[in-house]
């Protein structure tokens, strides 16, 4: 129901300022086109062995089709917290329910425009059932395996940068 409502609204987001204060509600496409700051939540998924879930985006997504990402991410809807958006993205894209822990946020220059990027972590114990409309492949990798793969796989640029920030802060 909520997803249908947001789709009807043209996927709206909060246009925020350099201090992450809401200025107004805008369409996400407009925020991207105009370079307005808005909010995105990302989640690094770990399993109980400490491996990281890496995903390859579907060829049908509008941005970075076929590229790999070491996190799940999506726009924060109006009135939603970063944490709520992170949990929603886990449910929508991976079919899992997990507690998300907010770690930090930063202004990401973004490959398609700037935004506040809230980075979270979740330990996923459920079976991952990716939404094939968004994710073509996913797999659990050790950090060493991720580093080897990232050297040759095309990465979603913002996700790769956010993951490196995550590693510097959390390892």
C-alpha positions as CSV (number, residue, x, y, z in Angstrom):
1,X,0.0,0.0,0.0
2,X,2.7,2.5,1.0
3,X,4.9,1.5,-2.0
4,X,2.0,2.1,-4.3
5,X,1.3,5.5,-2.8
6,X,4.9,6.5,-3.2
7,X,5.0,5.3,-6.8
8,X,1.8,7.4,-7.4
9,X,3.6,10.5,-6.0
10,X,6.5,10.0,-8.4
11,X,8.9,8.8,-5.7
12,X,9.1,11.9,-3.6
13,X,12.1,12.7,-1.4
14,X,13.0,15.5,1.1
15,X,15.2,18.2,-0.4
16,X,17.6,18.9,2.4
17,X,20.3,21.5,3.0
18,X,24.0,21.1,3.8
19,X,23.0,20.5,7.5
20,X,20.5,17.7,6.5
21,X,17.5,19.9,7.4
22,X,14.4,19.5,5.4
23,X,13.6,22.3,3.0
24,X,10.7,20.9,1.0
25,X,9.4,17.7,-0.6
26,X,10.4,17.2,-4.3
27,X,10.3,14.4,-6.8
28,X,13.4,12.3,-6.7
29,X,13.9,12.6,-10.5
30,X,13.9,16.4,-10.0
31,X,16.4,16.2,-7.1
32,X,18.7,14.2,-9.2
33,X,18.3,16.3,-12.3
34,X,18.8,19.6,-10.4
35,X,21.5,18.3,-8.1
36,X,19.5,19.0,-4.9
37,X,20.7,17.3,-1.8
38,X,18.3,14.6,-0.6
39,X,18.6,11.5,1.6
40,X,19.7,7.9,0.7
41,X,20.1,5.0,3.2
42,X,22.6,2.3,2.7
43,X,23.0,-1.0,4.5
44,X,26.1,-3.2,4.7
45,X,24.8,-6.7,5.3
46,X,27.1,-9.1,7.3
47,X,26.4,-12.7,8.2
48,X,27.3,-14.3,11.5
49,X,30.7,-15.3,10.0
50,X,31.4,-11.7,9.1
51,X,31.1,-12.1,5.4
52,X,29.6,-9.2,3.3
53,X,26.6,-9.6,1.0
54,X,27.5,-8.4,-2.5
55,X,24.9,-7.9,-5.2
56,X,24.8,-7.4,-8.9
57,X,22.1,-5.0,-10.0
58,X,19.6,-6.1,-12.5
59,X,19.9,-4.9,-16.1
60,X,16.4,-3.3,-15.7
61,X,17.2,-0.8,-13.0
62,X,17.5,2.9,-14.1
63,X,21.0,3.5,-12.7
64,X,24.1,1.4,-12.7
65,X,22.5,-1.6,-14.4
66,X,24.7,-4.8,-14.1
67,X,27.1,-3.2,-11.6
68,X,28.1,-4.7,-8.3
69,X,27.5,-3.2,-4.8
70,X,28.7,-4.3,-1.3
71,X,25.5,-2.7,0.2
72,X,21.8,-2.2,-0.3
73,X,20.7,1.3,-0.8
74,X,17.6,3.4,-1.6
75,X,16.0,6.8,-1.2
76,X,14.6,7.9,2.1
77,X,11.0,8.8,1.8
78,X,9.4,11.9,3.2
79,X,8.9,11.6,7.0
80,X,11.0,8.4,7.1
81,X,14.2,8.2,9.2
82,X,17.4,6.8,7.7
83,X,17.0,3.7,9.9
84,X,13.4,3.1,8.7
85,X,14.5,3.5,5.1
86,X,17.4,1.1,5.6
87,X,15.1,-1.6,7.1
88,X,12.5,-1.0,4.3
89,X,15.2,-1.5,1.7
90,X,16.3,-4.8,3.3
91,X,12.7,-6.1,3.2
92,X,12.0,-4.8,-0.4
93,X,15.3,-5.8,-2.0
94,X,16.4,-8.9,0.0
95,X,13.2,-10.2,1.6
96,X,14.7,-10.1,5.0
97,X,13.9,-8.5,8.4
98,X,17.0,-7.5,10.4
99,X,17.8,-4.9,12.9
100,X,19.8,-2.0,11.3
101,X,22.3,0.0,13.2
102,X,23.0,3.6,12.0
103,X,26.8,4.2,11.8
104,X,27.4,7.5,10.1
105,X,26.3,9.8,7.3
106,X,28.1,12.0,4.8
107,X,27.4,14.1,1.8
108,X,28.2,11.8,-1.1
109,X,29.0,13.8,-4.3
110,X,27.3,11.0,-6.1
111,X,27.9,9.7,-9.6
112,X,24.5,11.1,-10.7
113,X,24.2,13.9,-8.1
114,X,24.8,14.8,-4.5
115,X,23.0,13.4,-1.5
116,X,23.3,12.7,2.2
117,X,24.2,9.0,2.5
118,X,23.3,7.3,5.8
119,X,25.3,4.2,6.3
120,X,24.0,1.3,8.4
121,X,25.0,-2.2,9.2
122,X,22.8,-5.3,9.7
123,X,23.6,-8.9,10.6
124,X,21.4,-10.9,8.4
125,X,20.4,-14.4,9.6
126,X,17.4,-14.9,7.4
127,X,17.6,-16.6,4.0
128,X,18.2,-13.8,1.4
129,X,15.5,-13.8,-1.4
130,X,16.5,-11.0,-3.7
131,X,13.9,-9.0,-5.7
132,X,14.9,-10.1,-9.2
133,X,13.6,-6.7,-10.6
134,X,16.5,-5.0,-8.7
135,X,19.1,-7.7,-8.0
136,X,20.3,-10.2,-10.6
137,X,22.8,-12.0,-8.3
138,X,23.9,-11.9,-4.7
139,X,26.5,-13.8,-2.7
140,X,28.3,-13.7,0.7
141,X,32.0,-12.9,0.3
142,X,34.8,-12.6,2.8
143,X,36.6,-9.2,2.8
144,X,39.5,-10.8,0.9
145,X,37.1,-12.3,-1.7
146,X,35.4,-8.9,-2.1
147,X,38.7,-7.1,-2.6
148,X,39.7,-9.5,-5.3
149,X,36.3,-9.3,-7.0
150,X,36.2,-5.5,-6.7
151,X,39.4,-5.2,-8.5
152,X,37.8,-6.5,-11.7
153,X,34.0,-6.2,-11.3
154,X,32.3,-2.9,-12.3
155,X,31.1,-1.4,-9.0
156,X,28.3,1.1,-8.3
157,X,30.7,4.0,-7.7
158,X,28.9,5.5,-4.7
159,X,28.5,2.1,-3.0
160,X,32.1,1.3,-3.4
161,X,33.1,4.6,-1.8
162,X,30.6,4.2,1.0
163,X,31.9,0.7,1.7
164,X,35.5,1.9,1.9
165,X,34.4,4.6,4.4
166,X,32.5,1.9,6.4
167,X,35.7,-0.3,6.5
168,X,37.9,2.6,7.7
169,X,35.4,3.4,10.5
170,X,34.3,-0.1,11.5
171,X,37.2,-2.5,11.0
